Amino acid sequence: NRLFENTIVLCLFYNFQSLKNLDLSMLRTDFVTNLTGMFQDCRRLESLDLSSFNTEKVKNMHTMFQNCKSLRSLNLSSFSSSSMEGEPQGADCLFNHCYDLVKLDLGRFDLSVCGTSHAMVWLSKYSKNCAIRCSSATRAKLSDDESRLGASAEYITWVLPEEDIPDLEPIVDPTLYTSTDYSKDKTVRVLHQATKGKGVDIVLLGDAYSDRMIADGTYDADMELAMNAILKDEPYASFKDYFNVYTVYAVSKNEIPFDTPTVFDASINHYDPVNGVVAYSENDEVYRYASIAVPDKDLEDVAMILIINQAEGEGDSWTDGVAGYEGGWSEEEYLDYAAHAKSIGMINRRNRSQTETFSQIVAHEFGHVFAKLGDEYIMIDGEIADWEREFIIDSSTHVGWWSNLDVTSDPKLIKWKRFMEDERYAGTGIGIYDGGYTYALGVWHPTENSIMRSNQGMFNAPSREVIYKRIHKLALGKDWEYDFETFVEYDQKNIAAEKAAKTVSKVKSIDSPHPKPFFKMEESVSADGKKTVTIIMN
């Protein structure tokens, strides 16, 4: 027998990606107090029997099995919560994203005594059949709103500790197409190659595309359409020769996002009565695939776009695009171009006859991903919160995000005052307009219409400027220096196009309050003072 001498066993097998089975029957945990993240992200782990564990001294085991997506059987029948009573995060995210579970034996393990926030999110969403043996108190706790069992409740068969736990099998739709040929998976195709500079990298990926959709050219066609949607607008069009565009083939097991196994487990618009509207992807897996195309590049300097295959007309139409940032900065940094964030844009590919709508959404989301532009439309009939206003100021100051938004309406202070004061931009519609960041009040944007407001028209001048800056910084190096007059010289054709538009194109109204606006931000500060922020937005 091996006795753990350490009382804290944090993330012992964390991210063991190839681990399928594990025998820990000889391991003694008599003195362990913390099992946090012990098996987190063991995505291929299929079976685990921990009935030999003694957890009488354990106070915390949150995220212990989080993202064990292939785990079918889990035995925790010997577990005790005697030291977990009153621990607010004791079992948070415990079984979060255990998609394939069919058998979970908790015995008399009483989880009603501690926190279980998000412990059951999307449990058994792939297997759609799971037996859980536990006490009535634990069942009540794992079924409450805090645990976020949500729609997965219909898949659960509950039995008491004194009852036999049934051997169930996953419920599989016999009509579901399943891939068999993975030979193209993780291979790279170059769609466009830079002929100038160091190359500005874009990586396009697809989720829920099976082997047959790659073989028949659907994958290629969708990626090419996305590339063309990005490079058709200024300033990208004029500097197309600076860009490398790659696609990495990703063969998904099935073709239905969210409800069946796909490479990136990506979803936009899935609605769960407890968890609300879901926008999600396995970012680490996206990063792994993207790195195949650009193995020597910092992914903070790579724009990643993930296209999600959808059946015709499938899903809610609330939104078909979201973007997420994961980045940070130090308080000593002051950059005037968008930097320091790994960024992924996700776009649904539905109704393939409506290519124009898809292309417009791609252009909008790429504005977020590449230039860290903000939404110029209104969805919340109210004022931006103080903490969000401070975040905009902070990230704008240090890493050049949100160049097309400001939290002041003072023309002497607003970010784009230089354009407003320059006679060459008179007649282009540049000004100070209410709304942005989805709020009606407390945020302002530069023009009545733009790609970042309605997905139509052009990028406005402040947006074009930051795109121009980032293209040149990435292509020519960080020693490249921006010159406003050189930019304006380039921008003459865009100024002319804006002035020539005598009327603003008719745009469907999007400036209306929405009951569930989608915005999420998490912020942390490391010991060395570096701030890290994760953002997801429309």
WOSULGI-V223427 format. One record per residue. SS is DSSP state (A for helix, B for strand, O for the rest). OMEGA is omega as a letter, one per 30 degrees, with the letter a starting at -180 (999 if undefined). NEAR is the number of other C-alpha atoms within 12 Angstrom. Layout:
SS,OMEGA,NEAR
SS,OMEGA,NEAR
This chain:
O,l,12
B,a,13
B,l,18
O,l,22
O,l,14
O,l,17
O,a,22
B,a,24
O,a,28
O,l,23
O,a,23
O,l,21
O,a,28
O,l,27
O,l,26
O,a,22
O,a,22
O,a,17
O,l,23
O,l,24
B,a,25
O,l,22
O,a,17
O,a,21
O,a,18
O,a,17
B,l,21
B,a,23
O,a,32
O,a,24
O,a,23
O,l,28
O,a,28
B,l,33
O,a,38
O,l,31
O,a,33
O,a,29
O,a,42
O,l,36
O,l,35
O,a,34
O,l,33
O,l,28
O,a,35
O,a,30
B,a,31
B,l,32
B,a,28
O,a,31
O,l,27
O,a,22
O,l,31
O,a,29
O,a,33
O,a,26
O,a,24
O,l,32
O,a,34
B,l,39
O,a,42
O,a,36
O,a,37
O,a,37
O,a,50
O,l,38
O,l,40
O,a,44
O,a,42
O,a,37
O,a,40
O,a,40
B,a,40
B,a,37
B,l,32
O,a,34
O,l,31
O,a,25
O,l,33
O,l,32
O,a,33
O,l,25
O,a,26
O,a,32
O,l,24
O,l,18
O,a,24
O,a,20
O,a,28
O,a,35
O,l,43
O,l,35
O,a,35
O,a,41
O,a,44
O,l,38
O,l,39
O,a,46
O,a,42
O,a,42
O,l,45
O,l,38
B,l,42
B,a,43
B,l,39
O,a,37
O,l,34
O,l,29
O,a,38
O,a,35
A,l,44
A,a,33
A,a,25
O,l,34
O,l,33
O,a,40
O,l,31
O,a,33
O,a,38
O,a,43
O,l,40
O,l,45
O,l,47
O,a,46
O,l,38
O,a,35
O,l,34
O,a,31
O,a,31
B,l,37
B,l,38
B,l,43
B,a,36
O,l,37
O,l,25
A,a,23
A,l,22
A,l,32
A,l,33
A,a,22
A,a,29
A,l,43
O,a,32
O,a,25
O,a,24
O,a,26
O,l,36
O,l,32
O,l,39
A,a,28
A,l,26
A,a,34
A,a,31
A,a,19
A,a,29
B,l,34
B,a,27
B,l,32
B,a,25
O,a,25
O,a,26
O,a,16
O,l,16
O,l,17
O,a,27
O,l,21
O,a,19
O,l,23
O,l,20
O,l,26
O,a,20
O,l,19
O,a,15
O,l,8
O,a,8
O,l,16
O,l,21
O,l,25
O,l,26
O,a,16
O,a,18
O,a,22
O,l,18
O,a,24
O,l,29
O,l,25
O,a,21
B,l,25
B,l,27
B,l,24
B,a,27
B,a,25
O,l,21
O,l,21
O,l,15
O,l,18
O,a,22
O,a,22
O,l,30
B,a,40
B,l,41
B,l,46
B,l,48
B,a,50
B,l,52
B,l,51
B,a,49
O,l,43
O,a,46
O,l,39
A,a,31
A,l,26
A,l,30
A,a,33
A,a,21
O,l,13
O,a,16
A,l,23
A,a,37
A,a,29
A,a,23
A,l,40
A,l,42
A,l,29
A,l,30
A,l,44
A,a,40
A,l,27
A,a,31
A,a,41
A,a,30
O,a,22
O,l,33
O,g,33
O,a,39
O,a,36
O,a,23
O,a,22
O,a,29
A,a,31
A,l,24
A,a,30
B,l,36
B,l,34
B,a,36
B,l,38
B,l,44
B,a,38
O,l,41
O,a,46
O,l,35
O,l,39
O,a,30
O,a,34
O,a,35
O,a,35
O,l,39
O,a,36
O,a,33
O,a,35
O,l,34
O,a,34
O,a,43
O,l,38
O,a,43
O,l,43
B,l,41
B,l,41
B,l,31
B,a,30
B,l,24
B,a,24
O,l,17
O,a,23
O,l,26
B,l,21
B,a,27
B,l,35
B,a,39
B,l,37
O,l,34
O,a,28
A,a,31
A,l,25
A,l,27
A,l,40
A,a,32
A,l,22
A,a,34
A,a,43
A,l,31
A,a,26
A,a,33
O,a,31
O,a,16
O,a,13
O,l,22
O,a,21
A,l,35
A,l,31
A,a,35
B,l,41
B,a,51
B,l,50
B,a,51
B,l,54
B,a,53
B,l,47
B,l,45
O,l,35
O,a,18
O,l,16
O,a,16
O,l,22
O,l,27
O,a,20
O,a,19
O,l,24
O,l,32
O,l,40
B,l,43
B,l,45
B,l,48
B,l,42
B,l,43
B,a,32
B,a,34
B,a,34
B,l,32
O,a,24
O,l,20
O,a,14
O,l,21
O,a,20
O,a,27
O,l,30
O,a,38
O,a,45
O,l,44
O,l,38
B,l,35
B,a,37
B,l,45
B,l,50
B,l,51
B,a,49
B,l,45
B,l,48
B,l,45
O,l,32
O,a,20
O,l,21
O,a,13
O,a,16
A,a,21
A,l,20
A,l,26
A,a,36
A,l,36
A,l,37
A,l,38
A,a,48
A,l,45
A,a,45
A,l,46
A,l,50
A,l,53
A,a,49
A,a,50
A,a,50
A,a,50
O,l,48
O,l,48
O,l,50
O,a,48
O,a,44
O,a,42
B,l,35
B,a,30
B,a,28
B,a,23
B,a,22
B,l,24
O,l,28
O,a,19
A,a,14
A,l,14
A,l,27
A,l,25
A,l,18
A,l,29
A,l,35
A,a,25
A,a,27
A,l,41
A,a,36
A,a,26
A,a,28
A,l,34
O,l,38
O,l,42
O,a,45
O,a,48
O,l,50
B,l,43
B,a,46
O,l,38
O,l,28
O,l,23
O,a,18
O,l,21
O,a,15
O,a,15
O,a,28
O,a,36
O,a,34
A,a,26
A,l,24
A,a,35
A,a,26
A,a,18
O,a,19
A,a,14
A,l,24
A,l,30
O,l,18
O,l,22
O,a,34
O,l,29
O,a,36
O,a,34
O,a,32
B,a,30
B,l,32
B,l,39
B,a,45
O,a,46
B,a,38
B,l,36
B,a,29
B,l,28
B,l,31
B,a,39
B,l,41
B,a,46
O,a,45
O,a,37
O,a,33
O,l,40
O,l,38
A,a,39
A,l,46
A,a,45
A,a,31
O,a,38
O,l,28
O,a,28
O,l,36
O,l,49
O,a,42
A,l,47
A,l,43
A,l,48
A,a,41
A,a,40
A,l,40
A,l,43
A,a,42
A,a,36
A,l,45
A,a,42
A,l,34
A,a,28
A,a,35
A,a,28
A,l,21
O,a,18
O,l,19
O,l,11
O,a,17
O,a,19
O,l,24
O,a,14
A,a,19
A,l,15
A,l,14
A,a,25
A,l,26
A,l,16
A,a,22
A,a,30
A,a,21
A,l,21
A,l,30
A,a,30
A,l,21
A,l,23
A,a,30
A,a,19
A,l,14
O,a,18
O,l,12
O,l,16
O,a,21
O,a,17
O,a,14
O,l,18
O,a,14
O,l,14
O,a,25
O,l,26
O,a,19
O,l,20
O,a,19
O,a,12
O,l,21
O,a,27
O,l,32
B,l,26
B,l,24
B,l,20
B,a,20
B,l,21
B,l,18
B,a,17
O,a,14
O,a,9
O,l,12
O,a,14
O,a,19
B,l,27
B,a,27
B,l,29
B,a,28
B,l,34
B,a,36
B,l,35
O,999,46
